[in-house]
Amino acid sequence: KFTKILASVSLATAAIALPGQAIAAQAGNCITHAEASALVVAMLPAASEQAVKTCAPLLPANSAINGITPERIAKFKAAAEPAKPAAGEAVKKAMGKDLPAALPGSAMLPMIEGLAIATMAEEMDKNTCMIVNNLWPTLAELSPQGIGGMVASLLSAFMNNQDAKGAKKKTPISDISICPYVATMPPVK
C-alpha cells in the first residue's frame, strides 16, 4: 500500500488524470530525475498536510508525524513555487499527446495534486501512517529538494524494477518512464 501511495503522490497521478488511456513514454521523452524530484517538491506541501490530517488521529499524540508543523509546511510551500516549472515538464512528458500542445504542464499541477491528495486520503490506513511516521524523522533532516530527490530515486528504482530474467516488472506506473540517472558527488577538496 505504501508504494502505491508513494507513486500516486508523484508521477502515477498523471495516469489517474486520464483514466482508460495508456500513458506511454516515447523514446527520448522520459522524465528526468530533476523533473521527477521537482514534481515531488511541488506536491510536498499538500501531501504533508494530508498525511498529518489523515494520520494524526490514528497515531499517538507524540508521533513523529505531528512534527510536520505549519512552519515546516510554509518551508515546503516556499520550495514548491520554484519547482513548478520543472514539475510541469514532468506532467507534460507523462501525459504526452493527451496534453494540448499550447497548455503548459504546470497548468495541470492543481488537478494532479488534487487527485494525488484524494488518493492519499482514501488509501492511507494505520499501517501506512506508521510507515510514513517512522520515515519522517529521517526525512525531516532533509531539505524539500533532498526529499524530492530521495523520493524520485525510490520511484525510479520502483518503476525500473526487473525480475531475475531482466524483464521489467509490471507496476501501477510502469507506463511512465524516468530517464536513467546516476548520482554524482563533487570532488573532495
CORWOJO-V535139 format. One record per pair of residues at least 6 apart in sequence whose ideal C-beta (glycine too) atoms are under 8 Angstrom apart, sorted by the first residue. I is the first residue (numbers start at 1). J is the second residue. D is the distance in whole Angstrom. If there is no record, write none. Layout:
# CORWOJO-V535139
i | j | d
I | J | D
I | J | D
This chain:
# CORWOJO-V535139
i | j | d
1 | 123 | 6
1 | 125 | 7
1 | 127 | 7
1 | 128 | 5
2 | 128 | 5
2 | 131 | 5
2 | 132 | 8
3 | 158 | 6
4 | 12 | 8
4 | 123 | 6
4 | 172 | 6
5 | 119 | 7
5 | 120 | 6
5 | 123 | 5
5 | 124 | 6
5 | 128 | 6
6 | 151 | 7
6 | 154 | 7
6 | 155 | 7
6 | 158 | 8
7 | 155 | 7
7 | 158 | 7
7 | 171 | 7
7 | 172 | 6
7 | 173 | 5
8 | 16 | 7
8 | 115 | 8
8 | 116 | 5
8 | 119 | 4
8 | 120 | 7
8 | 123 | 7
8 | 172 | 8
9 | 40 | 7
9 | 43 | 6
9 | 47 | 5
9 | 116 | 5
9 | 119 | 8
9 | 120 | 6
9 | 151 | 8
10 | 36 | 7
10 | 39 | 5
10 | 40 | 5
10 | 43 | 7
10 | 116 | 8
10 | 151 | 6
10 | 152 | 8
10 | 155 | 6
11 | 31 | 7
11 | 36 | 6
11 | 39 | 7
11 | 90 | 7
11 | 94 | 6
11 | 155 | 6
11 | 159 | 8
11 | 173 | 6
11 | 176 | 5
11 | 178 | 7
12 | 172 | 6
12 | 173 | 4
12 | 176 | 7
13 | 112 | 5
13 | 113 | 8
13 | 115 | 5
13 | 116 | 4
13 | 119 | 7
14 | 23 | 6
14 | 90 | 8
14 | 91 | 6
14 | 94 | 4
14 | 95 | 6
14 | 108 | 8
14 | 112 | 6
14 | 176 | 7
15 | 23 | 5
15 | 94 | 7
15 | 172 | 8
15 | 173 | 6
15 | 175 | 7
15 | 176 | 7
16 | 115 | 5
16 | 116 | 8
16 | 119 | 7
17 | 95 | 7
17 | 108 | 7
17 | 111 | 6
17 | 112 | 6
17 | 115 | 6
18 | 95 | 7
18 | 98 | 5
21 | 98 | 6
22 | 175 | 6
23 | 94 | 6
23 | 95 | 6
23 | 96 | 6
23 | 98 | 7
23 | 175 | 5
23 | 176 | 6
24 | 96 | 7
24 | 175 | 5
25 | 31 | 8
25 | 93 | 7
25 | 94 | 8
25 | 96 | 8
25 | 175 | 7
25 | 176 | 6
25 | 177 | 3
26 | 96 | 7
29 | 93 | 5
29 | 96 | 7
29 | 177 | 8
30 | 93 | 7
30 | 177 | 4
30 | 178 | 6
30 | 179 | 4
31 | 89 | 8
31 | 90 | 5
31 | 93 | 5
31 | 94 | 6
31 | 176 | 7
31 | 177 | 7
31 | 178 | 5
31 | 179 | 7
32 | 89 | 8
32 | 90 | 8
32 | 178 | 8
32 | 179 | 5
32 | 181 | 7
33 | 149 | 7
33 | 152 | 5
33 | 153 | 7
33 | 156 | 7
33 | 178 | 7
33 | 179 | 7
33 | 181 | 4
34 | 86 | 6
35 | 86 | 5
35 | 87 | 7
35 | 89 | 5
35 | 90 | 4
35 | 93 | 7
36 | 90 | 6
36 | 148 | 8
36 | 152 | 4
36 | 155 | 6
36 | 156 | 7
36 | 178 | 5
37 | 83 | 8
37 | 86 | 8
37 | 145 | 7
37 | 148 | 4
37 | 149 | 5
37 | 151 | 7
37 | 152 | 4
38 | 83 | 4
38 | 84 | 8
38 | 85 | 8
38 | 86 | 4
38 | 87 | 4
38 | 89 | 8
38 | 90 | 7
38 | 148 | 7
39 | 83 | 8
39 | 86 | 8
39 | 87 | 4
39 | 90 | 4
39 | 91 | 7
39 | 148 | 8
39 | 152 | 8
40 | 147 | 7
40 | 148 | 4
40 | 151 | 4
40 | 152 | 6
41 | 76 | 8
41 | 79 | 5
41 | 80 | 6
41 | 83 | 4
41 | 87 | 7
41 | 144 | 5
41 | 145 | 6
41 | 147 | 7
41 | 148 | 4
42 | 80 | 5
42 | 83 | 5
42 | 84 | 5
42 | 87 | 4
42 | 109 | 6
42 | 113 | 8
43 | 80 | 8
43 | 87 | 8
43 | 112 | 8
43 | 113 | 5
43 | 116 | 6
44 | 76 | 4
44 | 79 | 7
44 | 80 | 6
44 | 144 | 6
44 | 147 | 6
44 | 148 | 7
45 | 73 | 6
45 | 76 | 4
45 | 77 | 5
45 | 80 | 5
46 | 113 | 5
46 | 116 | 8
46 | 117 | 5
47 | 116 | 7
47 | 117 | 7
47 | 120 | 7
48 | 68 | 5
48 | 72 | 7
48 | 73 | 6
48 | 76 | 6
49 | 68 | 8
49 | 73 | 6
50 | 117 | 5
50 | 120 | 5
50 | 121 | 6
50 | 124 | 8
51 | 65 | 6
51 | 68 | 7
51 | 120 | 7
51 | 124 | 7
51 | 129 | 8
51 | 132 | 6
52 | 65 | 6
52 | 66 | 7
52 | 68 | 5
53 | 121 | 8
54 | 120 | 7
54 | 121 | 6
54 | 124 | 5
54 | 129 | 7
55 | 63 | 7
55 | 65 | 5
55 | 124 | 7
55 | 129 | 4
55 | 132 | 6
55 | 133 | 6
56 | 63 | 8
56 | 65 | 7
56 | 66 | 6
58 | 125 | 8
58 | 126 | 5
58 | 129 | 5
59 | 65 | 6
59 | 66 | 8
59 | 126 | 8
59 | 129 | 6
59 | 130 | 7
59 | 133 | 6
63 | 133 | 5
64 | 133 | 5
64 | 134 | 7
64 | 136 | 4
64 | 137 | 5
64 | 140 | 8
65 | 129 | 7
65 | 132 | 6
65 | 133 | 4
65 | 136 | 5
67 | 136 | 7
67 | 137 | 8
67 | 140 | 6
68 | 136 | 7
72 | 140 | 8
75 | 144 | 7
76 | 144 | 5
79 | 143 | 7
79 | 144 | 4
79 | 145 | 7
80 | 144 | 7
83 | 144 | 8
83 | 145 | 8
83 | 148 | 7
84 | 106 | 5
84 | 109 | 6
85 | 106 | 6
87 | 105 | 8
87 | 106 | 7
87 | 109 | 6
88 | 104 | 5
88 | 105 | 3
88 | 106 | 3
88 | 107 | 7
88 | 108 | 7
88 | 109 | 6
89 | 105 | 6
90 | 105 | 7
91 | 99 | 7
91 | 105 | 4
91 | 106 | 7
91 | 108 | 5
91 | 109 | 6
91 | 112 | 6
92 | 99 | 6
92 | 104 | 7
92 | 105 | 3
92 | 108 | 8
93 | 105 | 8
94 | 176 | 5
95 | 105 | 7
95 | 108 | 7
99 | 105 | 6
99 | 108 | 7
124 | 132 | 8
139 | 147 | 6
139 | 150 | 8
142 | 150 | 7
152 | 178 | 7
153 | 181 | 8
153 | 183 | 7
155 | 173 | 8
155 | 178 | 7
156 | 178 | 4
156 | 181 | 6
158 | 171 | 6
158 | 173 | 8
159 | 171 | 6
159 | 173 | 6
159 | 174 | 7
159 | 176 | 7
159 | 177 | 7
159 | 178 | 6
160 | 168 | 7
160 | 178 | 7
161 | 168 | 7
161 | 169 | 5
161 | 171 | 7
162 | 168 | 6
162 | 169 | 6
163 | 169 | 6
168 | 174 | 7
